Amino acid sequence: MADLTLICQNCGNEFLWSEGEQEFYTQKGLSQPKFCPICRARKKAEERQWASYRKKS
Protein backbone atom coordinates (compact mmCIF):
# COMPACT_ATOMS: atom_id res chain seq x y z
CA MET A 1 0.00 0.00 0.00
CA ALA A 2 1.43 3.38 -0.97
CA ASP A 3 0.58 6.93 0.09
CA LEU A 4 -2.30 8.40 -1.91
CA THR A 5 -3.04 11.96 -2.95
CA LEU A 6 -6.73 12.76 -2.56
CA ILE A 7 -8.79 15.83 -3.48
CA CYS A 8 -10.90 17.49 -0.78
CA GLN A 9 -14.58 17.65 -1.75
CA ASN A 10 -14.98 20.88 0.20
CA CYS A 11 -12.04 23.11 -0.79
CA GLY A 12 -10.62 21.20 -3.77
CA ASN A 13 -7.09 21.08 -2.36
CA GLU A 14 -4.96 17.98 -2.61
CA PHE A 15 -3.98 16.19 0.59
CA LEU A 16 -1.86 13.17 1.38
CA TRP A 17 -3.48 10.04 2.79
CA SER A 18 -0.55 8.13 4.23
CA GLU A 19 -0.08 4.39 4.21
CA GLY A 20 -0.44 4.35 8.01
CA GLU A 21 -3.72 6.27 7.85
CA GLN A 22 -5.01 3.86 5.21
CA GLU A 23 -4.22 0.90 7.45
CA PHE A 24 -5.97 2.57 10.40
CA TYR A 25 -9.08 3.31 8.33
CA THR A 26 -9.13 -0.28 7.04
CA GLN A 27 -8.84 -1.71 10.57
CA LYS A 28 -11.73 0.47 11.73
CA GLY A 29 -13.87 -0.35 8.69
CA LEU A 30 -13.91 3.27 7.51
CA SER A 31 -13.93 4.51 3.92
CA GLN A 32 -11.30 6.92 2.64
CA PRO A 33 -11.68 10.53 3.78
CA LYS A 34 -13.51 12.99 1.53
CA PHE A 35 -12.20 16.12 3.22
CA CYS A 36 -8.68 17.38 3.91
CA PRO A 37 -7.43 17.63 7.50
CA ILE A 38 -8.02 21.41 7.54
CA CYS A 39 -11.66 21.09 6.44
CA ARG A 40 -12.23 18.18 8.85
CA ALA A 41 -10.84 20.24 11.74
CA ARG A 42 -12.94 23.26 10.73
CA LYS A 43 -16.09 21.10 10.62
CA LYS A 44 -15.37 19.59 14.05
CA ALA A 45 -14.81 23.07 15.52
CA GLU A 46 -18.11 24.28 14.05
CA GLU A 47 -19.90 21.24 15.46
CA ARG A 48 -18.41 21.86 18.92
CA GLN A 49 -19.40 25.51 18.74
CA TRP A 50 -22.96 24.59 17.70
CA ALA A 51 -23.21 22.01 20.50
CA SER A 52 -22.00 24.62 22.99
CA TYR A 53 -24.56 27.11 21.71
CA ARG A 54 -27.36 24.56 21.99
CA LYS A 55 -26.45 23.80 25.62
CA LYS A 56 -26.74 27.49 26.52
CA SER A 57 -30.19 27.82 24.93
Backbone as XML, in Angstrom:
<?xml version="1.0"?>
<chain id="A" units="angstrom">
  <residue number="1" name="MET">
    <atom name="N" x="0.857" y="-1.174" z="0.000"/>
    <atom name="CA" x="0.000" y="0.000" z="0.000"/>
    <atom name="C" x="0.902" y="1.235" z="0.000"/>
  </residue>
  <residue number="2" name="ALA">
    <atom name="N" x="0.633" y="2.169" z="-0.872"/>
    <atom name="CA" x="1.431" y="3.383" z="-0.973"/>
    <atom name="C" x="0.595" y="4.584" z="-0.546"/>
  </residue>
  <residue number="3" name="ASP">
    <atom name="N" x="1.276" y="5.690" z="-0.223"/>
    <atom name="CA" x="0.577" y="6.929" z="0.092"/>
    <atom name="C" x="-0.266" y="7.340" z="-1.111"/>
  </residue>
  <residue number="4" name="LEU">
    <atom name="N" x="-1.429" y="7.935" z="-0.849"/>
    <atom name="CA" x="-2.305" y="8.404" z="-1.914"/>
    <atom name="C" x="-2.512" y="9.903" z="-1.790"/>
  </residue>
  <residue number="5" name="THR">
    <atom name="N" x="-2.673" y="10.554" z="-2.923"/>
    <atom name="CA" x="-3.036" y="11.962" z="-2.947"/>
    <atom name="C" x="-4.512" y="12.034" z="-3.285"/>
  </residue>
  <residue number="6" name="LEU">
    <atom name="N" x="-5.281" y="12.639" z="-2.387"/>
    <atom name="CA" x="-6.729" y="12.765" z="-2.563"/>
    <atom name="C" x="-7.090" y="14.235" z="-2.759"/>
  </residue>
  <residue number="7" name="ILE">
    <atom name="N" x="-8.278" y="14.476" z="-3.289"/>
    <atom name="CA" x="-8.791" y="15.829" z="-3.482"/>
    <atom name="C" x="-9.942" y="16.058" z="-2.505"/>
  </residue>
  <residue number="8" name="CYS">
    <atom name="N" x="-9.858" y="17.144" z="-1.754"/>
    <atom name="CA" x="-10.904" y="17.495" z="-0.783"/>
    <atom name="C" x="-12.176" y="17.898" z="-1.523"/>
  </residue>
  <residue number="9" name="GLN">
    <atom name="N" x="-13.298" y="17.315" z="-1.121"/>
    <atom name="CA" x="-14.580" y="17.646" z="-1.751"/>
    <atom name="C" x="-15.103" y="19.007" z="-1.317"/>
  </residue>
  <residue number="10" name="ASN">
    <atom name="N" x="-14.527" y="19.577" z="-0.278"/>
    <atom name="CA" x="-14.978" y="20.877" z="0.202"/>
    <atom name="C" x="-14.187" y="22.014" z="-0.450"/>
  </residue>
  <residue number="11" name="CYS">
    <atom name="N" x="-12.865" y="21.997" z="-0.309"/>
    <atom name="CA" x="-12.043" y="23.111" z="-0.787"/>
    <atom name="C" x="-11.319" y="22.828" z="-2.104"/>
  </residue>
  <residue number="12" name="GLY">
    <atom name="N" x="-11.270" y="21.559" z="-2.505"/>
    <atom name="CA" x="-10.624" y="21.204" z="-3.770"/>
    <atom name="C" x="-9.122" y="21.049" z="-3.692"/>
  </residue>
  <residue number="13" name="ASN">
    <atom name="N" x="-8.542" y="21.226" z="-2.512"/>
    <atom name="CA" x="-7.094" y="21.077" z="-2.359"/>
    <atom name="C" x="-6.706" y="19.606" z="-2.283"/>
  </residue>
  <residue number="14" name="GLU">
    <atom name="N" x="-5.496" y="19.324" z="-2.742"/>
    <atom name="CA" x="-4.959" y="17.976" z="-2.614"/>
    <atom name="C" x="-4.458" y="17.773" z="-1.194"/>
  </residue>
  <residue number="15" name="PHE">
    <atom name="N" x="-4.568" y="16.527" z="-0.701"/>
    <atom name="CA" x="-3.983" y="16.189" z="0.590"/>
    <atom name="C" x="-3.486" y="14.764" z="0.544"/>
  </residue>
  <residue number="16" name="LEU">
    <atom name="N" x="-2.486" y="14.482" z="1.353"/>
    <atom name="CA" x="-1.862" y="13.166" z="1.379"/>
    <atom name="C" x="-2.578" y="12.270" z="2.365"/>
  </residue>
  <residue number="17" name="TRP">
    <atom name="N" x="-2.903" y="11.063" z="1.927"/>
    <atom name="CA" x="-3.481" y="10.039" z="2.790"/>
    <atom name="C" x="-2.413" y="8.971" z="2.918"/>
  </residue>
  <residue number="18" name="SER">
    <atom name="N" x="-1.728" y="8.975" z="4.046"/>
    <atom name="CA" x="-0.548" y="8.128" z="4.227"/>
    <atom name="C" x="-0.910" y="6.650" z="4.320"/>
  </residue>
  <residue number="19" name="GLU">
    <atom name="N" x="0.075" y="5.835" z="4.105"/>
    <atom name="CA" x="-0.083" y="4.391" z="4.208"/>
    <atom name="C" x="-0.582" y="4.001" z="5.601"/>
  </residue>
  <residue number="20" name="GLY">
    <atom name="N" x="-0.022" y="4.636" z="6.638"/>
    <atom name="CA" x="-0.443" y="4.353" z="8.012"/>
    <atom name="C" x="-1.891" y="4.721" z="8.261"/>
  </residue>
  <residue number="21" name="GLU">
    <atom name="N" x="-2.319" y="5.863" z="7.713"/>
    <atom name="CA" x="-3.718" y="6.273" z="7.854"/>
    <atom name="C" x="-4.640" y="5.299" z="7.131"/>
  </residue>
  <residue number="22" name="GLN">
    <atom name="N" x="-4.212" y="4.828" z="5.966"/>
    <atom name="CA" x="-5.014" y="3.865" z="5.210"/>
    <atom name="C" x="-5.202" y="2.576" z="6.006"/>
  </residue>
  <residue number="23" name="GLU">
    <atom name="N" x="-4.136" y="2.114" z="6.635"/>
    <atom name="CA" x="-4.223" y="0.903" z="7.450"/>
    <atom name="C" x="-5.179" y="1.104" z="8.621"/>
  </residue>
  <residue number="24" name="PHE">
    <atom name="N" x="-5.085" y="2.256" z="9.280"/>
    <atom name="CA" x="-5.966" y="2.566" z="10.400"/>
    <atom name="C" x="-7.425" y="2.561" z="9.946"/>
  </residue>
  <residue number="25" name="TYR">
    <atom name="N" x="-7.716" y="3.251" z="8.840"/>
    <atom name="CA" x="-9.082" y="3.309" z="8.327"/>
    <atom name="C" x="-9.588" y="1.914" z="8.000"/>
  </residue>
  <residue number="26" name="THR">
    <atom name="N" x="-8.744" y="1.081" z="7.392"/>
    <atom name="CA" x="-9.131" y="-0.283" z="7.038"/>
    <atom name="C" x="-9.452" y="-1.088" z="8.290"/>
  </residue>
  <residue number="27" name="GLN">
    <atom name="N" x="-8.619" y="-0.978" z="9.318"/>
    <atom name="CA" x="-8.841" y="-1.710" z="10.567"/>
    <atom name="C" x="-10.154" y="-1.301" z="11.226"/>
  </residue>
  <residue number="28" name="LYS">
    <atom name="N" x="-10.510" y="-0.039" z="11.108"/>
    <atom name="CA" x="-11.730" y="0.470" z="11.732"/>
    <atom name="C" x="-12.954" y="0.316" z="10.835"/>
  </residue>
  <residue number="29" name="GLY">
    <atom name="N" x="-12.756" y="-0.174" z="9.612"/>
    <atom name="CA" x="-13.872" y="-0.351" z="8.689"/>
    <atom name="C" x="-14.384" y="0.953" z="8.101"/>
  </residue>
  <residue number="30" name="LEU">
    <atom name="N" x="-13.520" y="1.959" z="8.023"/>
    <atom name="CA" x="-13.906" y="3.270" z="7.515"/>
    <atom name="C" x="-13.541" y="3.403" z="6.042"/>
  </residue>
  <residue number="31" name="SER">
    <atom name="N" x="-14.268" y="4.231" z="5.315"/>
    <atom name="CA" x="-13.929" y="4.514" z="3.925"/>
    <atom name="C" x="-12.918" y="5.666" z="3.891"/>
  </residue>
  <residue number="32" name="GLN">
    <atom name="N" x="-12.316" y="5.873" z="2.727"/>
    <atom name="CA" x="-11.298" y="6.922" z="2.637"/>
    <atom name="C" x="-11.919" y="8.292" z="2.888"/>
  </residue>
  <residue number="33" name="PRO">
    <atom name="N" x="-11.142" y="9.208" z="3.456"/>
    <atom name="CA" x="-11.677" y="10.530" z="3.783"/>
    <atom name="C" x="-12.044" y="11.313" z="2.522"/>
  </residue>
  <residue number="34" name="LYS">
    <atom name="N" x="-13.072" y="12.145" z="2.641"/>
    <atom name="CA" x="-13.512" y="12.985" z="1.527"/>
    <atom name="C" x="-13.042" y="14.421" z="1.695"/>
  </residue>
  <residue number="35" name="PHE">
    <atom name="N" x="-12.593" y="14.752" z="2.923"/>
    <atom name="CA" x="-12.199" y="16.121" z="3.219"/>
    <atom name="C" x="-10.769" y="16.157" z="3.750"/>
  </residue>
  <residue number="36" name="CYS">
    <atom name="N" x="-10.061" y="17.225" z="3.445"/>
    <atom name="CA" x="-8.680" y="17.381" z="3.907"/>
    <atom name="C" x="-8.661" y="17.607" z="5.424"/>
  </residue>
  <residue number="37" name="PRO">
    <atom name="N" x="-7.509" y="17.435" z="6.044"/>
    <atom name="CA" x="-7.427" y="17.632" z="7.500"/>
    <atom name="C" x="-7.880" y="19.021" z="7.951"/>
  </residue>
  <residue number="38" name="ILE">
    <atom name="N" x="-7.616" y="20.050" z="7.164"/>
    <atom name="CA" x="-8.024" y="21.409" z="7.543"/>
    <atom name="C" x="-9.547" y="21.523" z="7.546"/>
  </residue>
  <residue number="39" name="CYS">
    <atom name="N" x="-10.192" y="21.027" z="6.501"/>
    <atom name="CA" x="-11.657" y="21.091" z="6.436"/>
    <atom name="C" x="-12.302" y="20.210" z="7.501"/>
  </residue>
  <residue number="40" name="ARG">
    <atom name="N" x="-11.694" y="19.047" z="7.790"/>
    <atom name="CA" x="-12.233" y="18.182" z="8.852"/>
    <atom name="C" x="-12.144" y="18.891" z="10.193"/>
  </residue>
  <residue number="41" name="ALA">
    <atom name="N" x="-11.014" y="19.534" z="10.469"/>
    <atom name="CA" x="-10.843" y="20.245" z="11.739"/>
    <atom name="C" x="-11.818" y="21.410" z="11.839"/>
  </residue>
  <residue number="42" name="ARG">
    <atom name="N" x="-12.006" y="22.126" z="10.740"/>
    <atom name="CA" x="-12.940" y="23.257" z="10.732"/>
    <atom name="C" x="-14.360" y="22.763" z="11.019"/>
  </residue>
  <residue number="43" name="LYS">
    <atom name="N" x="-14.747" y="21.654" z="10.399"/>
    <atom name="CA" x="-16.089" y="21.104" z="10.616"/>
    <atom name="C" x="-16.282" y="20.677" z="12.064"/>
  </residue>
  <residue number="44" name="LYS">
    <atom name="N" x="-15.272" y="20.014" z="12.655"/>
    <atom name="CA" x="-15.367" y="19.590" z="14.048"/>
    <atom name="C" x="-15.502" y="20.797" z="14.971"/>
  </residue>
  <residue number="45" name="ALA">
    <atom name="N" x="-14.738" y="21.857" z="14.688"/>
    <atom name="CA" x="-14.806" y="23.067" z="15.516"/>
    <atom name="C" x="-16.198" y="23.692" z="15.423"/>
  </residue>
  <residue number="46" name="GLU">
    <atom name="N" x="-16.766" y="23.728" z="14.221"/>
    <atom name="CA" x="-18.107" y="24.285" z="14.053"/>
    <atom name="C" x="-19.140" y="23.441" z="14.795"/>
  </residue>
  <residue number="47" name="GLU">
    <atom name="N" x="-18.975" y="22.122" z="14.751"/>
    <atom name="CA" x="-19.902" y="21.242" z="15.462"/>
    <atom name="C" x="-19.804" y="21.445" z="16.968"/>
  </residue>
  <residue number="48" name="ARG">
    <atom name="N" x="-18.583" y="21.601" z="17.485"/>
    <atom name="CA" x="-18.408" y="21.858" z="18.923"/>
    <atom name="C" x="-19.027" y="23.193" z="19.309"/>
  </residue>
  <residue number="49" name="GLN">
    <atom name="N" x="-18.838" y="24.192" z="18.453"/>
    <atom name="CA" x="-19.400" y="25.506" z="18.737"/>
    <atom name="C" x="-20.928" y="25.438" z="18.729"/>
  </residue>
  <residue number="50" name="TRP">
    <atom name="N" x="-21.503" y="24.729" z="17.777"/>
    <atom name="CA" x="-22.955" y="24.589" z="17.699"/>
    <atom name="C" x="-23.488" y="23.842" z="18.926"/>
  </residue>
  <residue number="51" name="ALA">
    <atom name="N" x="-22.787" y="22.778" z="19.331"/>
    <atom name="CA" x="-23.212" y="22.011" z="20.504"/>
    <atom name="C" x="-23.156" y="22.888" z="21.755"/>
  </residue>
  <residue number="52" name="SER">
    <atom name="N" x="-22.135" y="23.719" z="21.855"/>
    <atom name="CA" x="-21.997" y="24.616" z="22.991"/>
    <atom name="C" x="-23.140" y="25.645" z="22.994"/>
  </residue>
  <residue number="53" name="TYR">
    <atom name="N" x="-23.473" y="26.141" z="21.837"/>
    <atom name="CA" x="-24.560" y="27.110" z="21.709"/>
    <atom name="C" x="-25.898" y="26.483" z="22.118"/>
  </residue>
  <residue number="54" name="ARG">
    <atom name="N" x="-26.106" y="25.230" z="21.673"/>
    <atom name="CA" x="-27.361" y="24.557" z="21.993"/>
    <atom name="C" x="-27.499" y="24.300" z="23.480"/>
  </residue>
  <residue number="55" name="LYS">
    <atom name="N" x="-26.391" y="24.037" z="24.173"/>
    <atom name="CA" x="-26.448" y="23.797" z="25.616"/>
    <atom name="C" x="-26.845" y="25.069" z="26.369"/>
  </residue>
  <residue number="56" name="LYS">
    <atom name="N" x="-26.423" y="26.226" z="25.858"/>
    <atom name="CA" x="-26.737" y="27.490" z="26.517"/>
    <atom name="C" x="-28.197" y="27.883" z="26.327"/>
  </residue>
  <residue number="57" name="SER">
    <atom name="N" x="-28.801" y="27.434" z="25.242"/>
    <atom name="CA" x="-30.188" y="27.816" z="24.929"/>
    <atom name="C" x="-31.194" y="27.068" z="25.761"/>
  </residue>
</chain>
